[in-house]
Amino acid sequence: MTIATISQYSSYNTKVARSRATSEDAWVRWSLIAITLAFLSLFLFIPLAAVFTEALRKGFDTYIAALVDPDALSSIKLTLIAAAIAVPLNLVFGIAAAWAIAKFEFKGKSILITLIDLPFAVSPVIAGLIYVLIFGLQGWFGSWLSDHDYKVIFALPGIVLATIFVTFPFVARELIPLMQAQGKEEEEAGLVLGASGWQILWRITLPNIKWGLLYGVILTNARAMGEFGAVSVVSGHIRGLTNTMPLHVEILYNEYNYAAAFAVASLLALLALVTLALKSFIEWQLSHSASINESARNASSTEKLSEE
Amino acid sequence: MSIEIRNVRKNFGSFSALNDVSLDVPSGELVALLGPSGCGKTTLLRIIAGLETPDSGSIHFHGADATERNVRDRQVGFVFQHYALFRHMTVFENVAFGLRVRPKKTRPTEAEIHGRVHALLQLVQLDWLADRYPPQLSGGQRQRIALARALAVEPKVLLLDEPFGALDAKVRKELRRWLRRLHDELHITSIFVTHDQEEALEVADRVVVINKGKIEQIGTPQDVYDHPVSPFVYQFLGNVNQFKSHVHHGEARIGDVGLKLDAHHETQNSPALAYVRPHDIDIQKQRNGVAPAFEAVVSYIHAIGPIVRLELQRAGDTELIEAELTSERFRELALMEGEHVFIYPRNVRVFLQEHGG
């Protein structure tokens, strides 16, 4: 009852705020919208449509056949495994880093924040090369690894490492501003009330950041599955063994097998669409809970009304 | 439970938040830590709670050293300035939190928790809000829920950080009377931090005035208001007029007026600051015999309400003098702006300035 009152109240407010006095002329608005739409069509909608048309050009049976091909299946499996390892690890790392940065004061904090952003600044190919230099046959640990029969480069561990490297900023970046804005008073309140650190994490901190966390995880996942450059360097392109989906697409394309290439690519495109849908749902959730917080402050006067 | 604070120091980098603070809070008392923002009062409160550790010194609860004791073992209730209610929990769950996080052995049953939470919500008169979420409450309601939550764990000490700071003036007045009554019912040792002297003087049994990390004065509200021990306390508690003066053989000279003092008879020509409260000033239209008086011009009259506030320009000085008259006295005098009058200070307090500082 109260929530309904409040959201009506706030939507009423936004309508009033968007009055004629503060907005541009109609032609300005329409030309801005037209430019945006033209840009989006050229760079997003047409390519997206092209992926699906090319994938289905030779019929639905070819499309399915391209997906159930053993090499395609193995690339899908490898992609899923790499993401399944990289995403939870980055989830834990992201929470730990954001917690440390948002709730504690220590020397070198700004350096840590810069380091977290490093994967955004470094070309993915370089990221892959770093791991080749460290773990490759000619690398620092190469001889030790081959003596003990561990394979990192041109195998799953290398792919996972490269994926983790390129995706680790997402969760932390999402959480740091959120946790900074929330401050540490609630955690302190929990502490004074006798909660242990673990209870505070599970009962106070995580519930407060759950939407931001989910948002970060979805971005991490999308990037982990779609990563090409870094993985390409460490994978070795062994068909059916070390090819992830993006690499598989490239191989098929280079073999002029367009229908199959686009079929696998369509899966990645679908993943992107699902990600977008989830992302906007979560954004809506985030802003919704924020706006309840906001308008509830003004709503104390309407409280008596909703009491019945 | 009594609290003793012994020689506590705390620095944040090069900033000294608390400088050798010692304080005794007897069991069952309601004490106000009063001072301007940044004076260290909140730091002291957080040190008592265990949310900060002192650089040196110690905290004793009921005679036992609690300096190293963990926050969650101190049995304190803490009400945060911005309430810090758990925003994703209902009011009921907020109050129940302290009971639910107890280890299994000491945790009450669900029925006991239910009974206890509702009893507390009735105590703060907000039982009907049990299923709401904190963002749906008004400031005053949140404050009372925060208090109920702190009381749920049956603390031995209640600590409140600017408990009324974020509320509007009317709610503030209601709530502080309510807090006073609640304290009289529960008799739990309580310390609250405030920068509002009116609040401290009205609510507390004892007021601790803090400035720049040091305690300036400890005493009952009456005590600190009537007998301030330093210029800071004098200025901080209520309005005051300050005069530069020289004290010589028990007389303070302000400009060419000499005021007889009860003290400082031995003092020789020492610079001093003299203070007069606005309500300790009488105004006459004619010079009244030999009593020392300042000549002044009425520059501003604010005559709304039972107290009339005047601003006066003293002859030969640029600073304004503030005076407060009852409206009866004001009508009697029939003062106008721009009128020449004589100011008679009734009660002057003088603090000698050491080395002209």
Boltz contact constraints between the chains, C-beta under 6 A:
constraints:
  - contact:
      token1: [A, 2]
      token2: [B, 136]
      max_distance: 6.0
  - contact:
      token1: [A, 185]
      token2: [B, 80]
      max_distance: 6.0
  - contact:
      token1: [A, 185]
      token2: [B, 84]
      max_distance: 6.0
  - contact:
      token1: [A, 186]
      token2: [B, 84]
      max_distance: 6.0
  - contact:
      token1: [A, 186]
      token2: [B, 86]
      max_distance: 6.0
  - contact:
      token1: [A, 188]
      token2: [B, 51]
      max_distance: 6.0
  - contact:
      token1: [A, 189]
      token2: [B, 84]
      max_distance: 6.0
  - contact:
      token1: [A, 191]
      token2: [B, 71]
      max_distance: 6.0
  - contact:
      token1: [A, 192]
      token2: [B, 71]
      max_distance: 6.0
  - contact:
      token1: [A, 192]
      token2: [B, 78]
      max_distance: 6.0
  - contact:
      token1: [A, 193]
      token2: [B, 97]
      max_distance: 6.0
  - contact:
      token1: [A, 193]
      token2: [B, 98]
      max_distance: 6.0
  - contact:
      token1: [A, 193]
      token2: [B, 153]
      max_distance: 6.0
  - contact:
      token1: [A, 194]
      token2: [B, 72]
      max_distance: 6.0
  - contact:
      token1: [A, 194]
      token2: [B, 98]
      max_distance: 6.0
  - contact:
      token1: [A, 194]
      token2: [B, 101]
      max_distance: 6.0
  - contact:
      token1: [A, 195]
      token2: [B, 101]
      max_distance: 6.0
  - contact:
      token1: [A, 199]
      token2: [B, 101]
      max_distance: 6.0
  - contact:
      token1: [A, 204]
      token2: [B, 86]
      max_distance: 6.0
  - contact:
      token1: [A, 207]
      token2: [B, 88]
      max_distance: 6.0
  - contact:
      token1: [A, 292]
      token2: [B, 135]
      max_distance: 6.0
  - contact:
      token1: [A, 293]
      token2: [B, 135]
      max_distance: 6.0
  - contact:
      token1: [A, 296]
      token2: [B, 135]
      max_distance: 6.0
  - contact:
      token1: [A, 296]
      token2: [B, 136]
      max_distance: 6.0
  - contact:
      token1: [A, 300]
      token2: [B, 138]
      max_distance: 6.0
